[in-house]
Structure formats: structure tokens, C-alpha cells
Amino acid sequence: MNRHSVPPLAALAAALSLAACGGQAPPAPPAQPPTEVAALDTPPPQYPIALACAGVGGQSVLKVEVGPAGSPTRIDLVRGSGSDDLDRLAREAVQGWKFKPATRGGQPVAQTIQVPVSFNVPQVRPDECFALDAGRAPAQ
């Protein structure tokens, strides 16, 4: 037998090891299931007292792309509230929100979601409205 016909020691050990395990490699770790975006910090938008007192309310629906870092990277208006001011305030609020990003294969990825932002006219008129009615600024 010449030197080249003898398998290297490492290959022989690997072959014996596989044979002892039934000839199969150890199972791969299970794949991590995908996750979806989750809200972490979503403070409500400012609702100007003048608009609330005037009965201006509604719901803005925004399409929000949440980037891998968990911050909005793009915000588009899908349906307006009927007030440009409220739609602008909704966008500004959502721009500052924080999310847990979606994951694929255990890695964070961008994901687009739709977010409704509501501005509900108060059922009972706030006291600050009476100051506005009288033509003076409400007390802070």
C-alpha cells in the first residue's frame, strides 16, 4: 500500500463519527419564524383646542414604512380627515413613533403598515372653548 491510498486521519475520524451517528449530520437549528411590526411608543398627536372647539375632527389613515431600525422611513396619506391641519399633525406625530421592526430569518426588515390616527371631537365642550368664544386665548 502506498502513502496516497491511506485516507488522512481527519477524514477517517469524520467517517467513523458519521457512521456512529447513523450516517446523518446533526439537525440544523429550527428557522426563526417571521415577526410583524409592533408599536412601542406611539404618543397621540397634538389636537389644537381651536379645532376641537370648532368641532373639527376626523381620522387620517397613513401608510407607514417602518425601517429595520424601528422608525418610520416613509409616510403617505391614504385617506384624509377632511382637515389639512389634522392630516399634517397626524404625519408629524407618526414620524416620531417607535416600533419593533418586522423580522425575516431573525433579521430586522422594512415593512409597510396602515395606521389610523383619530381626532375625536370632545363630547363635552372643554372650558378652554369658552375663552376662545370670548375672543381671548385659552389659559395655559
C-alpha positions as CSV (number, residue, x, y, z in Angstrom):
1,M,0.0,0.0,0.0
2,N,1.4,3.4,-0.9
3,R,1.1,6.5,1.1
4,H,-1.6,8.0,-1.2
5,S,-4.0,5.1,-0.8
6,V,-4.4,5.6,3.0
7,P,-7.1,8.2,3.9
8,P,-6.0,11.1,6.0
9,L,-6.6,10.7,9.7
10,A,-9.1,13.5,9.9
11,A,-11.3,12.1,7.1
12,L,-11.2,8.7,8.7
13,A,-12.3,10.2,12.0
14,A,-15.2,12.1,10.4
15,A,-16.3,9.0,8.5
16,L,-16.3,7.0,11.8
17,S,-18.1,9.8,13.6
18,L,-20.9,9.9,10.9
19,A,-21.2,6.1,10.9
20,A,-21.7,6.2,14.7
21,C,-24.5,8.7,14.3
22,G,-26.3,6.7,11.8
23,G,-24.7,8.4,8.8
24,Q,-26.5,11.7,9.2
25,A,-25.2,15.2,10.1
26,P,-26.7,16.8,13.2
27,P,-30.0,18.6,12.6
28,A,-29.9,22.3,11.7
29,P,-31.3,24.7,14.2
30,P,-35.0,25.5,13.5
31,A,-35.6,28.5,11.3
32,Q,-36.8,31.6,13.2
33,P,-40.4,32.4,12.3
34,P,-41.1,35.9,10.8
35,T,-42.4,38.6,13.0
36,E,-44.6,41.6,12.2
37,V,-44.1,45.3,13.2
38,A,-45.2,46.0,16.8
39,A,-45.8,49.5,18.2
40,L,-43.6,50.5,21.1
41,D,-44.0,54.2,21.6
42,T,-46.9,55.9,19.8
43,P,-47.9,59.1,21.6
44,P,-51.1,60.8,20.3
45,P,-50.8,63.8,18.0
46,Q,-51.5,67.3,19.2
47,Y,-55.1,68.3,18.8
48,P,-55.4,72.1,18.7
49,I,-58.0,73.3,21.1
50,A,-59.3,75.7,18.5
51,L,-60.1,72.8,16.1
52,A,-61.6,70.7,18.9
53,C,-63.8,73.6,20.0
54,A,-64.9,74.3,16.4
55,G,-66.0,70.6,16.1
56,V,-63.3,69.8,13.5
57,G,-62.3,66.1,13.9
58,G,-61.8,63.1,11.8
59,Q,-59.5,60.2,11.0
60,S,-56.3,60.3,8.9
61,V,-55.2,57.0,7.5
62,L,-51.4,56.8,6.8
63,K,-49.3,54.2,5.0
64,V,-46.2,54.0,7.1
65,E,-43.0,52.2,6.1
66,V,-41.2,51.1,9.3
67,G,-37.5,50.6,8.6
68,P,-35.2,48.0,10.1
69,A,-34.2,50.4,12.9
70,G,-37.9,50.6,14.0
71,S,-38.5,54.2,12.9
72,P,-40.8,55.4,10.1
73,T,-38.9,55.9,6.9
74,R,-41.8,56.9,4.7
75,I,-45.3,58.2,5.5
76,D,-48.0,58.6,2.8
77,L,-51.6,59.9,3.3
78,V,-54.1,57.1,2.3
79,R,-57.2,58.9,3.4
80,G,-57.5,62.4,4.8
81,S,-59.5,63.5,7.8
82,G,-61.1,66.4,5.9
83,S,-58.7,68.9,7.6
84,D,-55.3,69.6,6.1
85,D,-54.1,70.7,9.6
86,L,-55.2,67.4,11.2
87,D,-53.6,65.4,8.4
88,R,-50.3,67.3,8.9
89,L,-50.4,66.8,12.7
90,A,-51.1,63.1,12.2
91,R,-48.0,62.8,10.0
92,E,-45.8,64.8,12.4
93,A,-46.9,62.6,15.3
94,V,-46.3,59.3,13.5
95,Q,-42.9,60.4,12.3
96,G,-41.8,60.4,15.9
97,W,-43.2,57.0,16.8
98,K,-41.0,54.0,17.6
99,F,-41.7,50.4,16.6
100,K,-40.2,47.0,17.0
101,P,-39.3,46.2,13.4
102,A,-40.6,43.1,11.5
103,T,-38.1,40.3,11.1
104,R,-37.4,37.7,8.5
105,G,-34.9,34.9,9.3
106,G,-34.2,36.6,12.6
107,Q,-33.1,39.8,10.9
108,P,-35.0,43.2,11.1
109,V,-36.6,44.2,7.8
110,A,-38.7,47.1,6.5
111,Q,-42.4,46.6,6.5
112,T,-45.3,48.8,5.4
113,I,-48.4,49.1,7.6
114,Q,-51.5,51.3,7.6
115,V,-52.1,53.5,10.7
116,P,-55.3,55.2,11.5
117,V,-54.9,58.4,13.6
118,S,-58.1,59.7,15.1
119,F,-59.0,63.2,16.2
120,N,-62.2,62.9,18.3
121,V,-64.2,66.0,19.0
122,P,-64.8,66.1,22.7
123,Q,-68.3,65.1,23.8
124,V,-68.4,67.7,26.5
125,R,-67.1,71.1,25.4
126,P,-63.8,71.9,27.2
127,D,-63.7,75.0,29.4
128,E,-61.0,76.4,27.1
129,C,-63.6,76.8,24.4
130,F,-65.4,79.5,26.3
131,A,-62.2,81.6,26.4
132,L,-62.0,81.2,22.6
133,D,-65.6,82.2,22.2
134,A,-65.0,85.4,24.1
135,G,-62.1,86.2,21.7
136,R,-59.2,85.7,24.1
137,A,-56.6,83.0,24.2
138,P,-57.3,80.0,26.5
139,A,-55.4,79.7,29.8
140,Q,-52.4,77.5,29.6
